Amino acid sequence: MHKPLLALLLVFALFAATLTLWISAYWPVALFEIAVMLIAGMAAIQKMQPAAGTRIPLYVFGFIVMWGCFQLITGLTTNRFATERASVQWMTWAALYYAGVCLLQERAVARRMRTLMVWFGLVVTVEAILQAYLSPGKVYGLFPSGYQEFVMGPIVYHTHFAAFVEVLLPISLYLALRDASRSYTMLGIASVLLAGLVVSASRGGLVIAVAEVLAVLFLLHRRQPLIPRKALLLVGATALLVSIVGLETASHRFSSEALTLGRVQFARSTLHMIAARPLAGWGLGCWPAVYPAFATFDPGPVVNQAHTDWLQWTAEGGLPVGIALLMMAIWSVGPALRSIWGIGVLAVFIHAAFDYPFSRPAVGAWPILMLAMVVANEERIPTRG
């Protein structure tokens, strides 16, 4: 099967997984994992190889999968099912990265896939904005999500929606400011994505998105002076859309809720968990089961995430896993900044320091696939297959 077709199937699998994020059953996740594994398997059968200099994330993800198996074999995990489930999730991300870095080496193919992803982001965001005002809490205006607030289209948690936008926003800005034929269209899409973040009322997402816009403008201007008119058009279009959708919910959250509410206590408890088992960890996916023994306060609802992926990864896998992921993130800084359109990867890594964008396979798959695209395009070393 040809690379472009496999690449398209991979992107469509991610689209389908995103559109079914609201379903609480396991089957949409299983279908996504199976699809990614099959596509990666077809790439492997055709003897496709990642280009030199692109394999660090593959080694890191592979190490984490083996570490989870080690925890299962030695009985170090406190919840076998949770570790088995988490190991499969990390294996899916490893397969996704492998498939992405093999299938997206051709710049023309990668450019088409990025454009397709941006248009998909526009459709999801427009639907999410309409849904938020016309049928809050009902996915697509039809299906009860179980929540009343911050349900953005099929994405039932606004931090996950923010991570989705953070990946796509730099791409739309880059195309708007570097592709004259699609300049105004992509500026409009970027404005809609920003307006969607305002509606979602994700405070961290809004701060990071503004930083992304400034970073893209700065990096592009350093490469070639920009026409100020385009930047002003972006600001004007975004301001117009925000005035339409309103700032009430977002401004209320900034003024009435502490940004660190609960997060500091969760982080302290997680640090105590790390100190208790610094090397072996408690088992991949086991944070919710272990947390009650280290909890310092009772927030009321069940706490199922540490609200910081970085500390949670380290508590579950120990320092070896935390350090390996940190090294991968540092390694990705250079390629992401050089591409400019790929800085959304760094944005989600930063967001993971104070929330949990990687808690769902499909949400975490967006920055991982984008990272594969960034490094594959940068190396561009031809391989057989």
C-alpha positions as CSV (number, residue, x, y, z in Angstrom):
1,M,0.0,0.0,0.0
2,H,1.4,3.4,-1.0
3,K,2.7,5.8,1.7
4,P,0.2,8.6,1.0
5,L,-2.8,6.3,1.4
6,L,-1.4,4.9,4.6
7,A,-0.8,8.4,5.9
8,L,-4.3,9.4,5.0
9,L,-5.7,6.3,6.9
10,L,-3.6,7.2,9.9
11,V,-4.9,10.8,10.0
12,F,-8.5,9.6,9.5
13,A,-8.1,7.1,12.4
14,L,-7.1,10.1,14.6
15,F,-10.1,12.1,13.3
16,A,-12.5,9.2,14.1
17,A,-11.0,8.8,17.6
18,T,-11.4,12.5,18.2
19,L,-15.0,12.6,17.1
20,T,-15.9,9.7,19.5
21,L,-14.0,11.1,22.5
22,W,-17.3,11.7,24.3
23,I,-18.2,8.0,24.4
24,S,-17.4,6.6,27.8
25,A,-17.2,3.0,26.5
26,Y,-13.9,1.4,25.7
27,W,-14.7,0.3,22.1
28,P,-13.7,3.7,20.4
29,V,-10.4,3.6,22.1
30,A,-9.9,0.0,21.1
31,L,-10.7,0.7,17.5
32,F,-8.2,3.6,17.4
33,E,-5.5,1.4,18.9
34,I,-6.2,-1.4,16.5
35,A,-6.2,0.9,13.5
36,V,-2.9,2.5,14.5
37,M,-1.3,-0.9,15.2
38,L,-2.5,-2.2,11.8
39,I,-1.2,0.8,9.9
40,A,2.2,0.6,11.7
41,G,2.2,-3.1,11.0
42,M,1.7,-2.5,7.3
43,A,4.5,0.0,7.3
44,A,6.8,-2.5,9.0
45,I,5.8,-5.3,6.6
46,Q,6.9,-2.9,3.7
47,K,10.2,-2.5,5.6
48,M,9.8,1.3,6.1
49,Q,12.4,2.7,8.3
50,P,12.5,5.9,10.3
51,A,15.0,8.4,9.0
52,A,18.3,8.8,10.9
53,G,18.0,11.3,13.7
54,T,14.2,10.8,14.2
55,R,14.2,7.7,16.5
56,I,14.6,9.2,20.0
57,P,10.9,9.3,20.7
58,L,10.5,5.7,19.4
59,Y,13.2,4.6,21.8
60,V,11.5,6.4,24.7
61,F,8.1,5.0,24.0
62,G,9.5,1.6,23.5
63,F,11.4,1.8,26.8
64,I,8.2,2.9,28.7
65,V,6.3,-0.1,27.2
66,M,9.0,-2.5,28.3
67,W,9.1,-0.8,31.7
68,G,5.4,-1.4,32.1
69,C,5.9,-5.1,31.2
70,F,8.7,-5.2,33.8
71,Q,6.4,-3.8,36.5
72,L,3.8,-6.5,35.6
73,I,6.3,-9.4,35.6
74,T,7.9,-8.4,38.9
75,G,4.7,-7.5,40.6
76,L,5.7,-3.9,41.2
77,T,2.4,-2.6,39.9
78,T,-0.4,-1.9,42.4
79,N,-3.1,-2.5,39.8
80,R,-2.3,-5.0,37.1
81,F,-5.3,-4.1,34.9
82,A,-4.4,-0.4,35.0
83,T,-0.8,-1.1,34.1
84,E,-1.8,-3.4,31.3
85,R,-4.1,-0.8,29.9
86,A,-1.5,2.0,30.2
87,S,1.1,-0.1,28.5
88,V,-1.2,-0.6,25.5
89,Q,-1.7,3.1,25.4
90,W,2.0,3.8,25.3
91,M,2.4,1.1,22.7
92,T,-0.2,2.8,20.6
93,W,1.7,6.1,20.8
94,A,4.9,4.3,19.9
95,A,3.2,2.7,16.8
96,L,1.6,6.1,15.9
97,Y,5.0,7.8,16.1
98,Y,6.7,5.1,14.0
99,A,3.9,5.2,11.4
100,G,4.0,9.0,11.3
101,V,7.7,9.3,11.0
102,C,7.8,6.7,8.2
103,L,4.8,7.8,6.2
104,L,5.2,11.6,6.4
105,Q,8.8,12.0,5.1
106,E,7.6,13.5,1.8
107,R,7.0,17.2,2.4
108,A,4.1,17.4,-0.1
109,V,2.3,14.6,1.6
110,A,3.0,16.1,5.1
111,R,1.8,19.5,3.9
112,R,-1.5,18.0,2.6
113,M,-2.0,16.2,5.9
114,R,-1.4,19.3,7.9
115,T,-3.8,21.3,5.8
116,L,-6.4,18.6,6.2
117,M,-5.9,18.5,10.0
118,V,-6.4,22.3,10.2
119,W,-9.7,22.1,8.2
120,F,-10.8,19.3,10.5
121,G,-10.0,21.5,13.5
122,L,-12.1,24.3,12.0
123,V,-15.1,22.0,11.6
124,V,-14.8,20.6,15.2
125,T,-14.3,24.1,16.7
126,V,-17.3,25.7,14.8
127,E,-19.5,22.8,16.0
128,A,-18.2,23.1,19.5
129,I,-19.0,26.9,19.6
130,L,-22.5,26.4,18.3
131,Q,-23.0,23.4,20.7
132,A,-21.8,25.4,23.7
133,Y,-24.5,28.1,23.1
134,L,-27.4,26.1,21.6
135,S,-27.2,22.8,23.4
136,P,-24.6,22.9,26.3
137,G,-23.7,19.5,27.6
138,K,-25.1,17.7,24.5
139,V,-22.6,16.4,22.1
140,Y,-23.6,17.4,18.5
141,G,-26.7,18.7,20.1
142,L,-28.0,15.1,20.4
143,F,-26.2,13.0,22.9
144,P,-26.0,13.8,26.6
145,S,-22.4,13.9,27.7
146,G,-23.0,13.7,31.4
147,Y,-21.6,17.2,31.9
148,Q,-23.1,20.6,31.6
149,E,-20.1,22.9,31.4
150,F,-17.0,23.1,29.2
151,V,-18.1,20.4,26.7
152,M,-16.6,21.4,23.4
153,G,-18.1,19.3,20.6
154,P,-17.0,15.7,21.0
155,I,-14.3,16.7,23.5
156,V,-15.9,16.7,27.0
157,Y,-13.0,18.4,28.9
158,H,-11.9,21.9,28.0
159,T,-8.2,21.1,28.7
160,H,-8.3,18.4,26.1
161,F,-9.9,20.8,23.6
162,A,-7.2,23.3,24.4
163,A,-4.5,20.8,23.6
164,F,-6.3,20.0,20.3
165,V,-6.3,23.7,19.4
166,E,-2.7,24.2,20.6
167,V,-1.4,21.7,18.1
168,L,-3.4,23.2,15.1
169,L,-3.1,26.9,15.8
170,P,0.6,27.3,14.8
171,I,-0.1,25.4,11.6
172,S,-2.9,27.7,10.6
173,L,-0.8,30.8,11.5
174,Y,2.2,29.5,9.5
175,L,0.1,28.8,6.4
176,A,-1.6,32.2,6.7
177,L,1.6,34.1,6.9
178,R,3.7,32.1,4.5
179,D,1.2,30.9,1.8
180,A,-0.2,33.9,-0.1
181,S,-2.8,31.7,-1.9
182,R,-4.4,30.7,1.5
183,S,-3.5,33.7,3.6
184,Y,-7.0,35.1,4.5
185,T,-8.6,31.7,4.7
186,M,-6.0,30.5,7.2
187,L,-6.1,33.7,9.2
188,G,-9.9,33.2,9.5
189,I,-9.4,29.6,10.7
190,A,-6.8,30.8,13.3
191,S,-9.3,33.4,14.6
192,V,-12.0,30.7,14.9
193,L,-9.6,28.4,16.8
194,L,-8.8,31.3,19.2
195,A,-12.5,32.1,19.6
196,G,-13.1,28.4,20.4
197,L,-10.6,28.6,23.2
198,V,-12.3,31.6,24.7
199,V,-15.6,29.7,24.7
200,S,-14.0,26.7,26.3
201,A,-12.8,28.9,29.1
202,S,-9.6,27.0,29.5
203,R,-7.3,29.5,31.2
204,G,-4.1,27.6,30.6
205,G,-5.1,27.0,27.0
206,L,-5.8,30.7,26.5
207,V,-2.4,31.8,28.0
208,I,-0.5,29.2,26.0
209,A,-2.4,30.0,22.7
210,V,-1.5,33.7,23.1
211,A,2.1,32.7,23.7
212,E,2.0,30.5,20.5
213,V,0.7,33.4,18.4
214,L,3.5,35.7,19.6
215,A,6.1,32.9,19.1
216,V,5.0,32.2,15.6
217,L,5.0,35.9,14.7
218,F,8.5,36.4,16.2
219,L,10.0,33.3,14.6
220,L,8.6,34.1,11.2
221,H,9.6,37.7,11.4
222,R,13.2,36.7,12.2
223,R,13.2,34.5,9.1
224,Q,11.6,37.1,6.8
225,P,10.0,40.4,7.8
226,L,6.2,40.1,8.0
227,I,3.6,42.4,6.6
228,P,2.1,44.0,9.7
229,R,-1.3,44.1,7.9
230,K,-1.7,40.3,8.3
231,A,-1.0,40.4,12.0
232,L,-3.5,43.2,12.4
233,L,-6.0,41.2,10.4
234,L,-5.6,38.3,12.8
235,V,-6.1,40.5,15.8
236,G,-9.1,42.2,14.3
237,A,-10.8,39.0,13.2
238,T,-10.2,37.3,16.5
239,A,-11.5,40.4,18.4
240,L,-14.6,40.4,16.2
241,L,-15.3,36.7,16.8
242,V,-14.6,37.0,20.5
243,S,-17.0,39.9,20.7
244,I,-19.7,37.7,19.1
245,V,-19.1,34.6,21.3
246,G,-18.5,36.6,24.4
247,L,-15.9,36.7,27.1
248,E,-18.2,36.2,30.1
249,T,-17.3,32.6,31.0
250,A,-13.6,32.9,30.5
251,S,-13.4,36.2,32.4
252,H,-15.4,34.8,35.2
253,R,-13.1,31.8,35.6
254,F,-10.0,34.1,35.6
255,S,-11.5,36.3,38.2
256,S,-13.4,33.9,40.5
257,E,-11.4,30.7,40.5
258,A,-7.8,30.2,41.7
259,L,-5.7,28.8,39.0
260,T,-3.9,26.5,41.4
261,L,-7.1,25.3,43.2
262,G,-6.4,21.7,44.2
263,R,-3.4,21.4,41.8
264,V,-0.8,22.3,44.5
265,Q,-2.2,19.7,46.9
266,F,-2.3,17.0,44.1
267,A,1.3,17.9,43.1
268,R,2.5,17.6,46.7
269,S,0.9,14.3,47.2
270,T,2.3,13.1,43.9
271,L,5.8,14.2,45.0
272,H,5.4,12.1,48.1
273,M,4.4,9.1,45.9
274,I,7.6,9.6,43.9
275,A,9.7,9.8,47.0
276,A,8.2,6.6,48.3
277,R,9.1,4.6,45.1
278,P,11.6,6.8,43.2
279,L,13.0,4.1,40.9
280,A,10.3,1.4,40.3
281,G,7.2,3.6,40.4
282,W,3.8,2.4,41.5
283,G,2.9,1.0,38.1
284,L,1.9,2.7,34.8
285,G,-1.7,3.9,35.1
286,C,-1.9,3.4,38.8
287,W,-1.9,7.0,40.1
288,P,-5.7,7.0,40.8
289,A,-5.4,3.8,42.9
290,V,-2.4,5.0,44.9
291,Y,-3.3,8.6,45.4
292,P,-5.8,8.2,48.3
293,A,-3.0,6.8,50.5
294,F,-1.1,10.1,50.0
295,A,-4.0,12.5,49.8
296,T,-3.6,15.6,52.0
297,F,-7.2,16.9,51.5
298,D,-10.5,15.8,50.3
299,P,-11.8,17.8,47.3
300,G,-15.1,16.0,47.2
301,P,-15.3,14.3,43.8
302,V,-13.1,11.3,43.0
303,V,-9.6,12.4,41.9
304,N,-8.5,10.4,38.9
305,Q,-5.6,12.5,37.6
306,A,-2.7,14.4,39.2
307,H,-3.4,17.5,37.1
308,T,0.2,17.4,36.0
309,D,1.1,14.7,33.5
310,W,4.8,15.1,34.2
311,L,4.6,14.3,37.9
312,Q,2.0,11.5,37.3
313,W,4.2,9.8,34.7
314,T,7.1,9.9,37.2
315,A,5.0,8.6,40.1
316,E,3.7,5.7,37.9
317,G,6.9,4.8,36.2
318,G,9.6,6.1,38.5
319,L,12.4,8.5,37.7
320,P,13.6,6.4,34.7
321,V,10.3,7.1,32.9
322,G,10.1,10.7,34.0
323,I,13.7,11.4,32.9
324,A,13.3,9.6,29.6
325,L,10.2,11.7,28.7
326,L,11.9,14.9,29.8
327,M,14.9,14.1,27.6
328,M,12.5,13.5,24.7
329,A,10.8,16.8,25.3
330,I,14.1,18.7,25.4
331,W,15.2,16.9,22.2
332,S,12.0,18.0,20.4
333,V,12.6,21.7,21.1
334,G,15.1,22.3,18.2
335,P,13.0,20.6,15.5
336,A,9.8,22.2,16.6
337,L,11.3,25.7,16.7
338,R,13.0,25.3,13.3
339,S,9.7,24.2,11.7
340,I,7.7,27.0,13.5
341,W,4.4,25.3,12.6
342,G,5.3,22.4,15.0
343,I,5.6,24.5,18.2
344,G,2.2,23.2,19.2
345,V,4.1,20.0,20.3
346,L,6.0,22.1,22.9
347,A,2.8,23.9,23.9
348,V,1.1,20.7,24.9
349,F,4.3,19.5,26.7
350,I,4.2,22.7,28.7
351,H,0.4,22.4,29.3
352,A,1.1,18.9,30.7
353,A,3.0,20.5,33.6
354,F,-0.2,21.8,35.1
355,D,-2.9,19.7,33.6
356,Y,-3.4,16.3,31.9
357,P,-3.8,16.6,28.1
358,F,-2.2,13.1,27.7
359,S,-4.7,11.3,29.8
360,R,-6.7,10.1,26.7
361,P,-5.0,8.2,23.8
362,A,-6.7,10.2,21.1
363,V,-5.8,13.6,22.7
364,G,-2.2,12.7,23.3
365,A,-2.0,11.3,19.8
366,W,-2.3,14.8,18.3
367,P,1.1,16.3,19.6
368,I,2.8,12.9,19.1
369,L,1.8,12.7,15.4
370,M,2.7,16.3,14.9
371,L,6.1,15.6,16.5
372,A,6.6,12.7,14.0
373,M,5.7,15.0,11.1
374,V,8.1,17.7,12.4
375,V,11.2,15.5,12.6
376,A,10.4,13.4,9.5
377,N,10.2,16.6,7.4
378,E,13.3,18.0,8.9
379,E,15.5,15.0,8.2
380,R,14.0,14.0,4.8
381,I,16.4,11.1,4.4
382,P,15.0,8.7,1.8
383,T,14.2,5.2,2.8
384,R,13.0,2.2,0.9
385,G,9.4,1.1,1.2
